[in-house]
Amino acid sequence: MEDYKFHSDDIIATLEKLLGQFRDEKTSIDAAEVKSVQEFTLFMQIKKDLLKKLNHELAVAKKGQSRNNSIH
Protein backbone atom coordinates (compact mmCIF):
# COMPACT_ATOMS: atom_id res chain seq x y z
CA MET A 1 0.00 0.00 0.00
CA GLU A 2 2.85 2.41 0.73
CA ASP A 3 4.36 1.88 -2.74
CA TYR A 4 1.05 2.85 -4.34
CA LYS A 5 0.81 6.02 -2.25
CA PHE A 6 4.39 6.98 -3.07
CA HIS A 7 3.84 6.58 -6.81
CA SER A 8 0.58 8.47 -6.62
CA ASP A 9 2.39 11.48 -5.20
CA ASP A 10 4.80 11.46 -8.13
CA ILE A 11 1.98 11.15 -10.62
CA ILE A 12 0.03 13.97 -8.97
CA ALA A 13 3.13 16.18 -8.92
CA THR A 14 3.73 15.48 -12.61
CA LEU A 15 0.11 16.28 -13.44
CA GLU A 16 0.23 19.49 -11.41
CA LYS A 17 3.39 20.51 -13.25
CA LEU A 18 1.76 19.76 -16.60
CA LEU A 19 -1.33 21.70 -15.56
CA GLY A 20 0.82 24.72 -14.74
CA GLN A 21 2.57 24.49 -18.10
CA PHE A 22 -0.77 24.12 -19.87
CA ARG A 23 -2.20 27.18 -18.13
CA ASP A 24 0.89 29.24 -18.97
CA GLU A 25 0.71 28.21 -22.62
CA LYS A 26 -3.05 28.85 -22.75
CA THR A 27 -2.56 32.33 -21.28
CA SER A 28 0.10 33.08 -23.88
CA ILE A 29 -2.05 31.80 -26.74
CA ASP A 30 -5.11 33.70 -25.48
CA ALA A 31 -3.07 36.92 -25.33
CA ALA A 32 -1.84 36.35 -28.89
CA GLU A 33 -5.43 35.73 -30.02
CA VAL A 34 -6.64 38.97 -28.41
CA LYS A 35 -3.84 40.88 -30.12
CA SER A 36 -4.63 39.24 -33.44
CA VAL A 37 -8.32 40.10 -33.15
CA GLN A 38 -7.46 43.72 -32.29
CA GLU A 39 -5.13 43.99 -35.28
CA PHE A 40 -7.75 42.48 -37.59
CA THR A 41 -10.46 44.82 -36.29
CA LEU A 42 -8.20 47.83 -36.82
CA PHE A 43 -7.28 46.62 -40.32
CA MET A 44 -10.95 46.17 -41.23
CA GLN A 45 -11.83 49.62 -39.90
CA ILE A 46 -9.07 51.21 -41.97
CA LYS A 47 -10.29 49.38 -45.09
CA LYS A 48 -13.92 50.36 -44.43
CA ASP A 49 -12.90 54.00 -43.99
CA LEU A 50 -10.89 53.88 -47.23
CA LEU A 51 -13.79 52.29 -49.10
CA LYS A 52 -16.17 54.95 -47.78
CA LYS A 53 -13.76 57.71 -48.87
CA LEU A 54 -13.29 56.22 -52.32
CA ASN A 55 -17.04 55.75 -52.82
CA HIS A 56 -17.56 59.38 -51.83
CA GLU A 57 -14.89 60.52 -54.30
CA LEU A 58 -16.50 58.37 -57.01
CA ALA A 59 -19.91 59.90 -56.31
CA VAL A 60 -18.44 63.40 -56.46
CA ALA A 61 -16.66 62.59 -59.73
CA LYS A 62 -19.83 61.14 -61.26
CA LYS A 63 -21.82 64.19 -60.14
CA GLY A 64 -19.19 66.49 -61.68
CA GLN A 65 -19.20 64.46 -64.89
CA SER A 66 -22.98 64.59 -65.17
CA ARG A 67 -22.85 68.37 -64.70
CA ASN A 68 -20.25 68.66 -67.46
CA ASN A 69 -22.33 66.49 -69.79
CA SER A 70 -25.51 68.52 -69.17
CA ILE A 71 -23.70 71.82 -69.91
CA HIS A 72 -22.59 70.67 -73.38
Backbone as XML, in Angstrom:
<?xml version="1.0"?>
<chain id="A" units="angstrom">
  <residue number="1" name="MET">
    <atom name="N" x="0.815" y="-1.191" z="0.000"/>
    <atom name="CA" x="0.000" y="0.000" z="0.000"/>
    <atom name="C" x="0.862" y="1.260" z="0.000"/>
  </residue>
  <residue number="2" name="GLU">
    <atom name="N" x="1.963" y="1.244" z="0.671"/>
    <atom name="CA" x="2.851" y="2.410" z="0.731"/>
    <atom name="C" x="3.462" y="2.709" z="-0.642"/>
  </residue>
  <residue number="3" name="ASP">
    <atom name="N" x="3.811" y="1.662" z="-1.401"/>
    <atom name="CA" x="4.361" y="1.879" z="-2.743"/>
    <atom name="C" x="3.350" y="2.596" z="-3.630"/>
  </residue>
  <residue number="4" name="TYR">
    <atom name="N" x="2.104" y="2.218" z="-3.536"/>
    <atom name="CA" x="1.051" y="2.853" z="-4.338"/>
    <atom name="C" x="0.924" y="4.323" z="-3.977"/>
  </residue>
  <residue number="5" name="LYS">
    <atom name="N" x="0.934" y="4.635" z="-2.704"/>
    <atom name="CA" x="0.806" y="6.019" z="-2.250"/>
    <atom name="C" x="2.001" y="6.840" z="-2.725"/>
  </residue>
  <residue number="6" name="PHE">
    <atom name="N" x="3.186" y="6.278" z="-2.651"/>
    <atom name="CA" x="4.392" y="6.977" z="-3.070"/>
    <atom name="C" x="4.323" y="7.301" z="-4.558"/>
  </residue>
  <residue number="7" name="HIS">
    <atom name="N" x="3.924" y="6.351" z="-5.371"/>
    <atom name="CA" x="3.835" y="6.575" z="-6.805"/>
    <atom name="C" x="2.726" y="7.570" z="-7.145"/>
  </residue>
  <residue number="8" name="SER">
    <atom name="N" x="1.683" y="7.534" z="-6.380"/>
    <atom name="CA" x="0.582" y="8.472" z="-6.621"/>
    <atom name="C" x="1.051" y="9.903" z="-6.423"/>
  </residue>
  <residue number="9" name="ASP">
    <atom name="N" x="1.881" y="10.139" z="-5.429"/>
    <atom name="CA" x="2.388" y="11.480" z="-5.199"/>
    <atom name="C" x="3.200" y="11.971" z="-6.393"/>
  </residue>
  <residue number="10" name="ASP">
    <atom name="N" x="4.013" y="11.085" z="-6.956"/>
    <atom name="CA" x="4.803" y="11.457" z="-8.131"/>
    <atom name="C" x="3.912" y="11.760" z="-9.334"/>
  </residue>
  <residue number="11" name="ILE">
    <atom name="N" x="2.901" y="10.947" z="-9.502"/>
    <atom name="CA" x="1.983" y="11.150" z="-10.618"/>
    <atom name="C" x="1.234" y="12.468" z="-10.439"/>
  </residue>
  <residue number="12" name="ILE">
    <atom name="N" x="0.753" y="12.729" z="-9.243"/>
    <atom name="CA" x="0.034" y="13.972" z="-8.968"/>
    <atom name="C" x="0.950" y="15.169" z="-9.183"/>
  </residue>
  <residue number="13" name="ALA">
    <atom name="N" x="2.186" y="15.079" z="-8.736"/>
    <atom name="CA" x="3.134" y="16.175" z="-8.918"/>
    <atom name="C" x="3.383" y="16.421" z="-10.406"/>
  </residue>
  <residue number="14" name="THR">
    <atom name="N" x="3.522" y="15.352" z="-11.173"/>
    <atom name="CA" x="3.731" y="15.480" z="-12.612"/>
    <atom name="C" x="2.522" y="16.141" z="-13.275"/>
  </residue>
  <residue number="15" name="LEU">
    <atom name="N" x="1.322" y="15.699" z="-12.873"/>
    <atom name="CA" x="0.108" y="16.279" z="-13.444"/>
    <atom name="C" x="-0.041" y="17.750" z="-13.062"/>
  </residue>
  <residue number="16" name="GLU">
    <atom name="N" x="0.306" y="18.092" z="-11.832"/>
    <atom name="CA" x="0.232" y="19.492" z="-11.412"/>
    <atom name="C" x="1.219" y="20.348" z="-12.200"/>
  </residue>
  <residue number="17" name="LYS">
    <atom name="N" x="2.399" y="19.796" z="-12.461"/>
    <atom name="CA" x="3.395" y="20.507" z="-13.252"/>
    <atom name="C" x="2.886" y="20.716" z="-14.681"/>
  </residue>
  <residue number="18" name="LEU">
    <atom name="N" x="2.316" y="19.655" z="-15.260"/>
    <atom name="CA" x="1.763" y="19.758" z="-16.605"/>
    <atom name="C" x="0.597" y="20.745" z="-16.661"/>
  </residue>
  <residue number="19" name="LEU">
    <atom name="N" x="-0.223" y="20.762" z="-15.622"/>
    <atom name="CA" x="-1.332" y="21.700" z="-15.565"/>
    <atom name="C" x="-0.824" y="23.138" z="-15.545"/>
  </residue>
  <residue number="20" name="GLY">
    <atom name="N" x="0.227" y="23.377" z="-14.777"/>
    <atom name="CA" x="0.823" y="24.719" z="-14.740"/>
    <atom name="C" x="1.359" y="25.132" z="-16.101"/>
  </residue>
  <residue number="21" name="GLN">
    <atom name="N" x="2.040" y="24.199" z="-16.766"/>
    <atom name="CA" x="2.569" y="24.489" z="-18.100"/>
    <atom name="C" x="1.436" y="24.745" z="-19.095"/>
  </residue>
  <residue number="22" name="PHE">
    <atom name="N" x="0.382" y="23.946" z="-18.986"/>
    <atom name="CA" x="-0.771" y="24.121" z="-19.868"/>
    <atom name="C" x="-1.403" y="25.495" z="-19.659"/>
  </residue>
  <residue number="23" name="ARG">
    <atom name="N" x="-1.586" y="25.877" z="-18.420"/>
    <atom name="CA" x="-2.198" y="27.179" z="-18.127"/>
    <atom name="C" x="-1.328" y="28.327" z="-18.641"/>
  </residue>
  <residue number="24" name="ASP">
    <atom name="N" x="-0.016" y="28.203" z="-18.468"/>
    <atom name="CA" x="0.891" y="29.242" z="-18.972"/>
    <atom name="C" x="0.798" y="29.356" z="-20.495"/>
  </residue>
  <residue number="25" name="GLU">
    <atom name="N" x="0.797" y="28.211" z="-21.161"/>
    <atom name="CA" x="0.715" y="28.210" z="-22.624"/>
    <atom name="C" x="-0.640" y="28.746" z="-23.087"/>
  </residue>
  <residue number="26" name="LYS">
    <atom name="N" x="-1.707" y="28.368" z="-22.402"/>
    <atom name="CA" x="-3.045" y="28.854" z="-22.753"/>
    <atom name="C" x="-3.131" y="30.370" z="-22.582"/>
  </residue>
  <residue number="27" name="THR">
    <atom name="N" x="-2.562" y="30.876" z="-21.506"/>
    <atom name="CA" x="-2.559" y="32.326" z="-21.280"/>
    <atom name="C" x="-1.814" y="33.036" z="-22.402"/>
  </residue>
  <residue number="28" name="SER">
    <atom name="N" x="-0.692" y="32.495" z="-22.802"/>
    <atom name="CA" x="0.101" y="33.075" z="-23.883"/>
    <atom name="C" x="-0.663" y="33.048" z="-25.204"/>
  </residue>
  <residue number="29" name="ILE">
    <atom name="N" x="-1.290" y="31.936" z="-25.495"/>
    <atom name="CA" x="-2.047" y="31.795" z="-26.739"/>
    <atom name="C" x="-3.269" y="32.706" z="-26.725"/>
  </residue>
  <residue number="30" name="ASP">
    <atom name="N" x="-3.943" y="32.801" z="-25.591"/>
    <atom name="CA" x="-5.106" y="33.696" z="-25.478"/>
    <atom name="C" x="-4.700" y="35.151" z="-25.696"/>
  </residue>
  <residue number="31" name="ALA">
    <atom name="N" x="-3.562" y="35.549" z="-25.149"/>
    <atom name="CA" x="-3.072" y="36.920" z="-25.331"/>
    <atom name="C" x="-2.758" y="37.179" z="-26.806"/>
  </residue>
  <residue number="32" name="ALA">
    <atom name="N" x="-2.152" y="36.205" z="-27.466"/>
    <atom name="CA" x="-1.841" y="36.348" z="-28.891"/>
    <atom name="C" x="-3.133" y="36.439" z="-29.700"/>
  </residue>
  <residue number="33" name="GLU">
    <atom name="N" x="-4.143" y="35.691" z="-29.323"/>
    <atom name="CA" x="-5.429" y="35.734" z="-30.023"/>
    <atom name="C" x="-6.092" y="37.097" z="-29.860"/>
  </residue>
  <residue number="34" name="VAL">
    <atom name="N" x="-6.064" y="37.637" z="-28.649"/>
    <atom name="CA" x="-6.643" y="38.966" z="-28.410"/>
    <atom name="C" x="-5.928" y="40.008" z="-29.265"/>
  </residue>
  <residue number="35" name="LYS">
    <atom name="N" x="-4.607" y="39.937" z="-29.308"/>
    <atom name="CA" x="-3.836" y="40.879" z="-30.118"/>
    <atom name="C" x="-4.177" y="40.731" z="-31.598"/>
  </residue>
  <residue number="36" name="SER">
    <atom name="N" x="-4.300" y="39.499" z="-32.046"/>
    <atom name="CA" x="-4.629" y="39.235" z="-33.441"/>
    <atom name="C" x="-6.013" y="39.783" z="-33.797"/>
  </residue>
  <residue number="37" name="VAL">
    <atom name="N" x="-6.971" y="39.594" z="-32.917"/>
    <atom name="CA" x="-8.323" y="40.104" z="-33.152"/>
    <atom name="C" x="-8.311" y="41.632" z="-33.197"/>
  </residue>
  <residue number="38" name="GLN">
    <atom name="N" x="-7.562" y="42.251" z="-32.297"/>
    <atom name="CA" x="-7.463" y="43.715" z="-32.293"/>
    <atom name="C" x="-6.851" y="44.228" z="-33.594"/>
  </residue>
  <residue number="39" name="GLU">
    <atom name="N" x="-5.787" y="43.577" z="-34.045"/>
    <atom name="CA" x="-5.132" y="43.987" z="-35.285"/>
    <atom name="C" x="-6.068" y="43.820" z="-36.476"/>
  </residue>
  <residue number="40" name="PHE">
    <atom name="N" x="-6.810" y="42.719" z="-36.498"/>
    <atom name="CA" x="-7.748" y="42.478" z="-37.587"/>
    <atom name="C" x="-8.862" y="43.528" z="-37.579"/>
  </residue>
  <residue number="41" name="THR">
    <atom name="N" x="-9.388" y="43.821" z="-36.407"/>
    <atom name="CA" x="-10.455" y="44.816" z="-36.285"/>
    <atom name="C" x="-9.972" y="46.180" z="-36.764"/>
  </residue>
  <residue number="42" name="LEU">
    <atom name="N" x="-8.773" y="46.566" z="-36.369"/>
    <atom name="CA" x="-8.197" y="47.832" z="-36.817"/>
    <atom name="C" x="-8.006" y="47.832" z="-38.331"/>
  </residue>
  <residue number="43" name="PHE">
    <atom name="N" x="-7.482" y="46.751" z="-38.875"/>
    <atom name="CA" x="-7.276" y="46.623" z="-40.317"/>
    <atom name="C" x="-8.604" y="46.774" z="-41.058"/>
  </residue>
  <residue number="44" name="MET">
    <atom name="N" x="-9.641" y="46.094" z="-40.591"/>
    <atom name="CA" x="-10.948" y="46.168" z="-41.234"/>
    <atom name="C" x="-11.521" y="47.578" z="-41.158"/>
  </residue>
  <residue number="45" name="GLN">
    <atom name="N" x="-11.331" y="48.251" z="-40.033"/>
    <atom name="CA" x="-11.834" y="49.619" z="-39.903"/>
    <atom name="C" x="-11.130" y="50.551" z="-40.879"/>
  </residue>
  <residue number="46" name="ILE">
    <atom name="N" x="-9.830" y="50.389" z="-41.026"/>
    <atom name="CA" x="-9.070" y="51.206" z="-41.974"/>
    <atom name="C" x="-9.581" y="50.961" z="-43.396"/>
  </residue>
  <residue number="47" name="LYS">
    <atom name="N" x="-9.805" y="49.704" z="-43.747"/>
    <atom name="CA" x="-10.288" y="49.378" z="-45.094"/>
    <atom name="C" x="-11.705" y="49.910" z="-45.318"/>
  </residue>
  <residue number="48" name="LYS">
    <atom name="N" x="-12.557" y="49.823" z="-44.303"/>
    <atom name="CA" x="-13.920" y="50.361" z="-44.426"/>
    <atom name="C" x="-13.883" y="51.876" z="-44.612"/>
  </residue>
  <residue number="49" name="ASP">
    <atom name="N" x="-13.026" y="52.551" z="-43.859"/>
    <atom name="CA" x="-12.895" y="54.000" z="-43.994"/>
    <atom name="C" x="-12.391" y="54.374" z="-45.391"/>
  </residue>
  <residue number="50" name="LEU">
    <atom name="N" x="-11.418" y="53.625" z="-45.880"/>
    <atom name="CA" x="-10.885" y="53.876" z="-47.226"/>
    <atom name="C" x="-11.969" y="53.656" z="-48.277"/>
  </residue>
  <residue number="51" name="LEU">
    <atom name="N" x="-12.720" y="52.577" z="-48.148"/>
    <atom name="CA" x="-13.790" y="52.292" z="-49.098"/>
    <atom name="C" x="-14.845" y="53.395" z="-49.074"/>
  </residue>
  <residue number="52" name="LYS">
    <atom name="N" x="-15.200" y="53.868" z="-47.905"/>
    <atom name="CA" x="-16.170" y="54.950" z="-47.777"/>
    <atom name="C" x="-15.650" y="56.215" z="-48.468"/>
  </residue>
  <residue number="53" name="LYS">
    <atom name="N" x="-14.379" y="56.529" z="-48.248"/>
    <atom name="CA" x="-13.762" y="57.714" z="-48.865"/>
    <atom name="C" x="-13.751" y="57.584" z="-50.384"/>
  </residue>
  <residue number="54" name="LEU">
    <atom name="N" x="-13.357" y="56.423" z="-50.874"/>
    <atom name="CA" x="-13.287" y="56.221" z="-52.323"/>
    <atom name="C" x="-14.678" y="56.253" z="-52.958"/>
  </residue>
  <residue number="55" name="ASN">
    <atom name="N" x="-15.670" y="55.688" z="-52.293"/>
    <atom name="CA" x="-17.036" y="55.750" z="-52.815"/>
    <atom name="C" x="-17.542" y="57.185" z="-52.850"/>
  </residue>
  <residue number="56" name="HIS">
    <atom name="N" x="-17.173" y="57.963" z="-51.848"/>
    <atom name="CA" x="-17.559" y="59.384" z="-51.832"/>
    <atom name="C" x="-16.889" y="60.122" z="-52.995"/>
  </residue>
  <residue number="57" name="GLU">
    <atom name="N" x="-15.607" y="59.882" z="-53.197"/>
    <atom name="CA" x="-14.888" y="60.520" z="-54.296"/>
    <atom name="C" x="-15.485" y="60.118" z="-55.644"/>
  </residue>
  <residue number="58" name="LEU">
    <atom name="N" x="-15.879" y="58.847" z="-55.774"/>
    <atom name="CA" x="-16.497" y="58.374" z="-57.008"/>
    <atom name="C" x="-17.833" y="59.083" z="-57.239"/>
  </residue>
  <residue number="59" name="ALA">
    <atom name="N" x="-18.623" y="59.218" z="-56.187"/>
    <atom name="CA" x="-19.915" y="59.899" z="-56.310"/>
    <atom name="C" x="-19.715" y="61.355" z="-56.705"/>
  </residue>
  <residue number="60" name="VAL">
    <atom name="N" x="-18.736" y="62.008" z="-56.117"/>
    <atom name="CA" x="-18.444" y="63.403" z="-56.459"/>
    <atom name="C" x="-17.991" y="63.498" z="-57.918"/>
  </residue>
  <residue number="61" name="ALA">
    <atom name="N" x="-17.156" y="62.582" z="-58.353"/>
    <atom name="CA" x="-16.661" y="62.592" z="-59.731"/>
    <atom name="C" x="-17.808" y="62.346" z="-60.708"/>
  </residue>
  <residue number="62" name="LYS">
    <atom name="N" x="-18.692" y="61.412" z="-60.383"/>
    <atom name="CA" x="-19.835" y="61.140" z="-61.258"/>
    <atom name="C" x="-20.759" y="62.358" z="-61.323"/>
  </residue>
  <residue number="63" name="LYS">
    <atom name="N" x="-20.963" y="62.996" z="-60.183"/>
    <atom name="CA" x="-21.815" y="64.186" z="-60.141"/>
    <atom name="C" x="-21.200" y="65.296" z="-60.996"/>
  </residue>
  <residue number="64" name="GLY">
    <atom name="N" x="-19.891" y="65.469" z="-60.872"/>
    <atom name="CA" x="-19.194" y="66.486" z="-61.675"/>
    <atom name="C" x="-19.255" y="66.140" z="-63.152"/>
  </residue>
  <residue number="65" name="GLN">
    <atom name="N" x="-19.149" y="64.871" z="-63.484"/>
    <atom name="CA" x="-19.201" y="64.455" z="-64.890"/>
    <atom name="C" x="-20.600" y="64.677" z="-65.455"/>
  </residue>
  <residue number="66" name="SER">
    <atom name="N" x="-21.625" y="64.379" z="-64.662"/>
    <atom name="CA" x="-22.981" y="64.585" z="-65.169"/>
    <atom name="C" x="-23.271" y="66.067" z="-65.357"/>
  </residue>
  <residue number="67" name="ARG">
    <atom name="N" x="-22.693" y="66.916" z="-64.517"/>
    <atom name="CA" x="-22.845" y="68.373" z="-64.699"/>
    <atom name="C" x="-22.179" y="68.818" z="-65.990"/>
  </residue>
  <residue number="68" name="ASN">
    <atom name="N" x="-20.983" y="68.301" z="-66.250"/>
    <atom name="CA" x="-20.252" y="68.664" z="-67.462"/>
    <atom name="C" x="-20.978" y="68.190" z="-68.697"/>
  </residue>
  <residue number="69" name="ASN">
    <atom name="N" x="-21.601" y="67.033" z="-68.641"/>
    <atom name="CA" x="-22.334" y="66.492" z="-69.789"/>
    <atom name="C" x="-23.613" y="67.298" z="-70.032"/>
  </residue>
  <residue number="70" name="SER">
    <atom name="N" x="-24.249" y="67.783" z="-68.999"/>
    <atom name="CA" x="-25.505" y="68.522" z="-69.171"/>
    <atom name="C" x="-25.240" y="69.942" z="-69.670"/>
  </residue>
  <residue number="71" name="ILE">
    <atom name="N" x="-24.056" y="70.467" z="-69.452"/>
    <atom name="CA" x="-23.701" y="71.817" z="-69.907"/>
    <atom name="C" x="-23.476" y="71.798" z="-71.421"/>
  </residue>
  <residue number="72" name="HIS">
    <atom name="N" x="-22.934" y="70.748" z="-71.947"/>
    <atom name="CA" x="-22.588" y="70.666" z="-73.382"/>
    <atom name="C" x="-23.793" y="70.395" z="-74.159"/>
  </residue>
</chain>
